[in-house]
Amino acid sequence: MAIFSPRVLRLLSTELTNTPLRQIDALFDDHGVHLGPPQPSENDESVRRERMRRYLATLDLESPAGCLKLTAVLSELLQQIVQEDGYAGSTDIGRRDRWFRILREDGFDVDESTGAVRTSQTT
């Protein structure tokens, strides 16, 4: 079962910082993750990161089903990053590499050509 380290969750949080709320909602909804109750943080007033916390609050990351849902969210985001990086004029070359490195270091299988992310349960 995947372990979602603080580094992976921070990576997700950083990626969602500039994402419109409707896209965050679609990203989680498309993978069967429901919006939970408010999750305010004294140290973080970002509406987008709070939205992410609300979705994560509904997941049981100790269960295979919860892990697979969050892995699917990570996979979709990384696939978008890989696709964006393929366009001429990409401005953040290190972004994709940072995702690859952190996910691999935390035990995920990452396909560099597609951006697909898998845990040991999905391989």
RAURMO-V618888 format. One record per backbone hydrogen bond with DSSP energy under -0.5 kcal/mol. NH is the residue of the N-H (numbers start at 0). CO is the residue of the C=O. E is the energy in kcal/mol with one decimal. If there is no record, write none. Layout:
BEGIN
[[NH;CO;E] [NH;CO;E]]
END
This chain:
BEGIN
[[3;1;-0.6] [4;2;-1.2] [8;4;-2.2] [9;5;-2.4] [10;6;-2.2] [11;7;-2.2] [12;8;-2.5] [13;9;-2.8] [14;10;-2.1] [15;11;-1.9] [16;12;-0.7] [16;13;-0.8] [17;14;-0.5] [18;15;-1.6] [22;19;-0.9] [23;19;-1.9] [24;20;-2.9] [25;21;-2.1] [26;22;-2.5] [27;23;-2.2] [28;24;-3.0] [29;25;-2.8] [30;27;-1.3] [31;28;-2.0] [32;27;-2.3] [33;31;-0.6] [35;53;-0.6] [40;43;-0.6] [43;40;-0.8] [49;45;-2.0] [50;46;-1.9] [51;47;-2.0] [52;48;-2.3] [53;49;-2.0] [54;50;-1.8] [55;51;-2.8] [56;52;-2.0] [57;54;-1.4] [58;55;-1.4] [60;58;-1.0] [62;59;-1.7] [66;62;-2.2] [67;63;-2.5] [68;64;-1.9] [69;65;-2.1] [70;66;-2.5] [71;67;-2.1] [72;68;-1.7] [73;69;-2.4] [74;70;-2.6] [75;71;-2.3] [76;72;-2.2] [77;73;-2.6] [78;74;-2.5] [79;75;-1.9] [80;76;-2.2] [81;77;-2.8] [82;78;-2.2] [83;79;-2.7] [84;80;-2.6] [85;81;-1.1] [85;82;-0.5] [86;83;-1.2] [89;86;-1.2] [94;91;-0.9] [95;91;-0.7] [96;92;-1.0] [97;93;-2.6] [98;94;-2.0] [99;95;-2.6] [100;96;-2.7] [101;97;-2.5] [102;98;-2.4] [103;99;-2.4] [104;100;-2.7] [105;101;-1.4] [106;103;-2.1] [107;102;-2.6] [108;117;-2.9] [109;107;-0.6] [110;115;-2.5] [111;109;-0.8] [114;110;-3.3] [117;108;-2.5] [121;118;-1.3]]
END
